[in-house]
Amino acid sequence: MEHSAIVVGGGIAGLASAIALTQQGWRTTVVEQAPELAEIGAGFAMTRNAVAAFRGLGFDDDDVARLGHETWAAGTWDLHGRPILKIGDEPKARRATTVLGVHRARVHAALLDRARSEGVELVTGTRVTTVEPGETGGARAAVVDGERRWEADLLVGADGARSAVRSALFPAHVPVYSGYSSWRAIAPGPVDEPGLRQYWGPHASRRGPASRRVLPARRPGPVRVRAGRHGG
């Protein structure tokens, strides 16, 4: 008996979920609010377990290499450039802290191509207004957009921080601002720093650092910068 799944959200998490389900024999549909499937944002670091998960979706060494630049965690510095925690540049330390600097759009494009090749149904321009969780052994789960309706054995909510699925199923659980803000940017230029460094600002504390992270995403090429601030 073929099982079916609906994934709400066509971002990185949604596409990865859809690919994994399809590869296990599920008939999978992704519904996305945007008129076309695309990823916005800047860069991020894929840790070793994230790269392993990416490979688990059927991607090989060449696919991983095309995503970005492999680097490692070099440690934490203060705002004056003095090391707080410096991780040595030895082969063992590099292997243990290896990360892959990537652009979100590049990861998303790879997942989108794989989803299409696996036969995932992709539906854009869908604004979910109603969610029905279904019942074990009874009614199937369903999502509704106006007069359109999709039913399935499994419903996956991957529609972000303002999730329509979460709001419908758990209306009492409202996202609360944590006090942290982050700015992400991509700047052209050579990568001069040897690894992933985190810089703590003047308000750094155990509660959370004000930080700037410099992450090589491909050498030579753009530098990914992530800056954060603790609002407390």
C-alpha positions in Angstrom: 0.0 0.0 0.0 1.4 3.4 -1.0 1.6 6.0 1.6 1.2 9.7 0.8 2.6 12.9 2.5 2.0 16.6 2.2 4.9 18.9 3.1 4.0 22.5 3.8 6.9 24.7 2.8 9.3 24.4 -0.1 12.5 25.6 1.6 15.5 23.6 2.5 13.8 21.6 5.3 10.7 21.0 3.3 12.5 19.8 0.2 14.9 17.6 2.2 11.9 16.0 3.9 10.1 15.4 0.6 13.1 13.8 -1.0 13.7 11.5 2.0 10.0 10.4 2.0 9.9 9.8 -1.7 13.0 7.7 -1.6 11.2 5.5 0.9 8.3 5.0 -1.4 6.0 7.7 -0.3 4.0 9.7 -2.8 4.9 13.3 -1.7 3.5 16.7 -2.5 5.1 20.0 -1.5 2.9 23.1 -1.2 4.6 26.5 -1.1 3.1 29.9 -0.5 5.6 31.7 -2.8 4.8 31.9 -6.6 8.0 30.1 -7.4 10.4 27.9 -5.5 13.6 29.9 -4.6 15.7 30.5 -1.6 16.7 33.9 -0.1 19.3 34.6 2.5 23.0 34.4 2.8 25.4 31.8 3.9 25.6 29.3 6.7 27.8 26.5 7.9 27.0 22.9 7.4 28.5 20.8 10.1 29.6 17.2 9.6 26.3 15.7 10.5 24.5 18.1 8.1 26.8 17.1 5.3 26.2 13.4 6.2 22.4 14.0 6.0 22.9 15.7 2.6 24.8 12.6 1.4 22.0 10.5 2.8 19.6 12.0 0.3 21.7 10.5 -2.5 24.3 13.3 -3.2 27.9 12.3 -3.9 31.3 13.9 -3.2 31.1 16.0 -6.3 27.7 17.4 -5.3 29.0 18.3 -1.8 32.1 19.9 -3.3 29.9 22.1 -5.5 28.1 23.5 -2.5 30.9 25.6 -1.1 34.2 25.7 0.7 35.3 23.3 3.4 36.8 25.0 6.5 37.0 24.4 10.2 36.2 26.1 13.5 39.2 28.2 14.5 37.8 29.5 17.8 36.5 32.7 19.5 38.0 36.1 19.7 37.0 39.3 21.5 36.2 42.6 19.9 39.9 43.6 20.1 41.0 40.6 18.2 42.4 38.7 21.2 41.7 35.0 21.3 39.2 33.8 24.0 39.2 30.2 22.8 41.7 29.3 20.1 41.4 25.9 18.4 44.7 24.6 17.2 45.4 24.2 13.5 46.2 20.5 13.7 44.8 17.7 11.4 42.9 16.1 14.3 41.3 19.4 15.4 40.4 20.2 11.8 38.7 16.9 11.3 36.7 17.3 14.5 35.5 20.8 13.7 35.1 20.7 9.9 32.2 22.7 8.5 31.2 23.5 4.9 30.6 27.1 4.1 27.7 27.4 1.7 25.2 29.8 0.2 21.6 28.9 1.0 20.5 29.3 -2.6 23.0 26.8 -3.8 21.8 24.2 -1.3 18.2 24.9 -2.1 18.9 24.6 -5.9 20.5 21.2 -5.4 17.6 19.9 -3.3 15.0 21.3 -5.8 16.7 19.5 -8.7 16.8 16.3 -6.7 13.1 16.6 -5.7 12.1 17.1 -9.3 14.1 14.1 -10.4 12.6 11.9 -7.7 9.1 12.8 -8.8 8.0 15.0 -5.9 4.9 17.0 -6.8 5.6 20.7 -6.3 2.7 23.2 -6.0 3.4 26.9 -5.6 1.2 29.9 -4.9 -0.5 28.0 -2.1 -1.5 29.8 1.1 -2.6 27.3 3.7 -5.7 28.6 5.5 -6.9 25.4 7.2 -5.0 22.4 8.6 -6.7 19.2 9.7 -4.4 16.8 11.6 -6.4 13.7 10.9 -6.9 10.7 13.3 -4.9 7.5 13.8 -6.7 4.8 11.8 -9.4 7.3 10.7 -9.6 10.6 8.8 -6.5 11.6 6.8 -4.6 14.8 7.4 -5.4 17.7 5.1 -4.5 21.2 4.2 -6.8 23.7 2.5 -6.2 26.8 0.4 -9.5 28.3 -0.5 -11.3 25.8 -2.6 -8.2 23.6 -3.0 -7.7 20.7 -0.7 -4.9 18.1 -0.3 -5.2 15.0 1.9 -2.5 12.6 2.9 -1.4 10.0 5.5 1.3 12.3 6.8 1.5 16.1 7.2 4.9 17.7 7.6 5.1 21.4 8.7 8.2 23.0 7.3 6.9 26.5 6.7 9.2 28.5 8.9 9.0 30.6 12.0 5.5 31.9 11.2 4.3 28.4 10.5 0.6 28.1 9.4 0.7 24.4 10.4 2.0 25.1 14.0 -0.5 28.0 14.4 -3.4 25.8 13.4 -2.4 22.8 15.5 -1.0 24.6 18.5 -2.6 28.0 18.6 -1.5 28.6 22.2 2.2 28.3 21.2 3.2 31.7 19.9 6.8 32.5 18.9 8.5 34.9 21.3 11.4 37.1 20.5 14.5 35.6 22.2 16.4 38.8 22.5 18.9 37.9 19.7 19.1 39.6 16.3 21.3 38.5 13.5 22.4 40.1 10.3 23.7 38.1 7.4 25.6 39.4 4.4 27.7 38.3 1.5 30.7 40.5 0.6 32.9 39.9 -2.4 36.6 39.5 -1.8 39.3 37.0 -1.0 39.1 34.8 2.0 42.1 35.8 4.3 41.1 34.1 7.5 42.3 30.5 7.9 39.1 29.2 9.5 35.7 30.0 10.9 36.1 32.6 13.6 33.6 34.0 16.0 34.1 37.5 17.4 32.4 38.4 20.7 31.4 42.0 21.1 31.4 44.3 24.2 28.1 42.8 25.6 29.2 39.2 25.3 28.1 37.1 28.3 27.1 33.6 29.3 23.6 34.6 28.3 24.7 35.1 24.7 27.4 36.9 22.8 27.2 39.8 20.5 29.2 38.3 17.7 30.5 38.5 14.2 31.4 35.3 12.3 33.6 35.2 9.3 32.9 32.0 7.3 34.8 31.2 4.1 32.3 29.9 1.6 34.6 29.3 -1.4 38.2 30.3 -1.9 38.7 32.6 -3.7 35.3 34.3 -3.6 32.7 35.9 -1.4 33.1 36.1 2.3 30.1 35.2 4.4 29.6 37.4 7.4 27.1 36.7 10.2 26.7 39.4 12.9 24.5 39.0 16.0 23.4 41.1 18.9 21.9 40.2 22.2 19.0 42.5 22.9 19.2 42.2 26.7 
